[in-house]
Amino acid sequence: LPGAREALRIRRAALGPDRLMIGAAELAFARVLVDPSGVMRAAADAERTTA
């Protein structure tokens, strides 16, 4: 696709000092990102058993 290559721009990430925080947040939420409904079910089950 030579035409697509002409419009391609490669730029340095602009996250700066926040890049580590964003990576840490992704690790913390990894389970939610993989299976959001499963996490919600587990939270609801835990709430029922403690209530």
Backbone as JSON, one array per atom type, in Angstrom:
{
  "sequence": "LPGAREALRIRRAALGPDRLMIGAAELAFARVLVDPSGVMRAAADAERTTA",
  "N": [[0.82, -1.19, 0.0], [1.43, 1.59, -1.11], [0.33, 4.18, -1.12], [-0.8, 4.54, 1.43], [1.45, 4.57, 2.99], [2.57, 7.04, 2.47], [1.07, 8.84, 3.98], [1.7, 8.18, 6.52], [2.83, 8.87, 9.79], [5.35, 8.82, 12.14], [5.7, 9.25, 15.5], [7.17, 10.37, 18.55], [6.15, 9.1, 21.69], [3.98, 11.03, 23.73], [3.66, 10.84, 26.44], [5.37, 11.33, 28.52], [6.37, 12.03, 31.87], [4.23, 10.63, 32.91], [4.14, 8.08, 31.94], [4.95, 5.79, 33.41], [3.02, 5.68, 35.4], [0.73, 5.19, 33.92], [1.31, 2.66, 32.89], [1.38, 1.23, 35.31], [-1.27, 1.5, 36.12], [-2.53, 0.06, 34.12], [-1.62, -2.51, 34.72], [-2.83, -2.84, 37.23], [-5.52, -2.88, 36.51], [-5.69, -5.01, 34.81], [-7.05, -7.5, 35.03], [-9.72, -6.67, 34.98], [-9.82, -5.56, 32.42], [-9.5, -7.83, 30.86], [-11.66, -9.53, 31.56], [-14.36, -8.11, 32.15], [-17.08, -8.59, 32.97], [-16.83, -10.88, 34.51], [-15.31, -9.96, 36.66], [-17.13, -8.18, 37.78], [-19.15, -9.98, 38.54], [-17.76, -11.48, 40.48], [-17.29, -9.48, 42.37], [-19.91, -8.85, 43.11], [-20.69, -11.31, 44.21], [-18.9, -11.44, 46.38], [-19.79, -9.26, 47.85], [-22.33, -10.12, 48.59], [-21.71, -12.24, 50.31], [-20.49, -10.97, 52.43], [-22.37, -9.29, 53.42]],
  "CA": [[0.0, 0.0, 0.0], [2.31, 2.76, -1.17], [-0.4, 5.41, -0.79], [-0.96, 4.64, 2.88], [2.76, 4.86, 3.56], [2.82, 8.47, 2.32], [0.38, 9.58, 5.03], [2.14, 7.66, 7.81], [3.73, 9.7, 10.6], [5.8, 8.15, 13.36], [6.03, 10.29, 16.48], [7.55, 9.94, 19.88], [5.02, 9.14, 22.62], [3.96, 12.27, 24.5], [3.2, 10.55, 27.8], [6.32, 11.96, 29.43], [6.53, 11.44, 33.2], [3.06, 9.82, 33.27], [4.19, 6.77, 31.29], [5.01, 4.72, 34.4], [1.72, 5.62, 36.08], [-0.21, 4.56, 33.0], [1.66, 1.24, 32.89], [0.95, 0.66, 36.59], [-2.74, 1.43, 36.1], [-2.9, -1.05, 33.25], [-1.39, -3.73, 35.49], [-3.84, -2.93, 38.28], [-6.82, -3.15, 35.92], [-5.55, -6.06, 33.79], [-8.13, -8.49, 35.16], [-10.96, -6.02, 34.53], [-9.74, -5.41, 30.97], [-9.64, -9.15, 30.24], [-12.98, -10.13, 31.82], [-15.11, -7.15, 32.96], [-18.28, -9.15, 33.59], [-16.38, -11.82, 35.54], [-14.91, -9.16, 37.83], [-18.37, -7.68, 38.39], [-19.8, -11.11, 39.22], [-16.99, -11.79, 41.68], [-17.53, -8.4, 43.33], [-21.28, -9.02, 43.62], [-20.67, -12.48, 45.08], [-18.2, -11.06, 47.61], [-20.66, -8.35, 48.6], [-23.41, -10.93, 49.17], [-21.21, -13.07, 51.4], [-20.1, -10.13, 53.56], [-23.52, -8.49, 53.88]],
  "C": [[0.87, 1.26, 0.0], [1.59, 4.05, -0.79], [-0.56, 5.61, 0.7], [0.36, 5.02, 3.54], [3.07, 6.36, 3.48], [2.2, 9.28, 3.45], [0.83, 9.16, 6.43], [3.09, 8.63, 8.5], [4.09, 8.91, 11.85], [6.27, 9.25, 14.31], [6.41, 9.65, 17.8], [6.32, 10.06, 20.8], [5.12, 10.39, 23.49], [3.5, 12.04, 25.94], [4.11, 11.17, 28.85], [6.39, 11.26, 30.78], [5.35, 10.56, 33.63], [3.13, 8.39, 32.73], [4.24, 5.63, 32.29], [3.68, 4.56, 35.13], [0.69, 4.92, 35.2], [0.05, 3.06, 32.92], [1.21, 0.56, 34.17], [-0.56, 0.52, 36.64], [-3.2, 0.28, 35.23], [-2.69, -2.39, 33.96], [-2.48, -3.92, 36.54], [-5.21, -3.33, 37.72], [-6.79, -4.27, 34.89], [-6.69, -7.06, 33.85], [-9.46, -7.92, 34.66], [-10.96, -5.89, 33.01], [-9.95, -6.73, 30.25], [-11.06, -9.68, 30.37], [-13.82, -9.21, 32.71], [-16.32, -7.76, 33.66], [-17.91, -10.15, 34.68], [-15.97, -11.1, 36.81], [-16.15, -8.63, 38.54], [-19.11, -8.79, 39.13], [-19.09, -11.44, 40.52], [-17.21, -10.73, 42.76], [-18.92, -8.53, 43.93], [-21.36, -10.21, 44.56], [-20.01, -12.16, 46.42], [-19.06, -10.16, 48.47], [-21.79, -9.12, 49.28], [-22.93, -11.73, 50.37], [-20.8, -12.25, 52.61], [-21.27, -9.34, 54.13], [-24.39, -9.26, 54.85]]
}
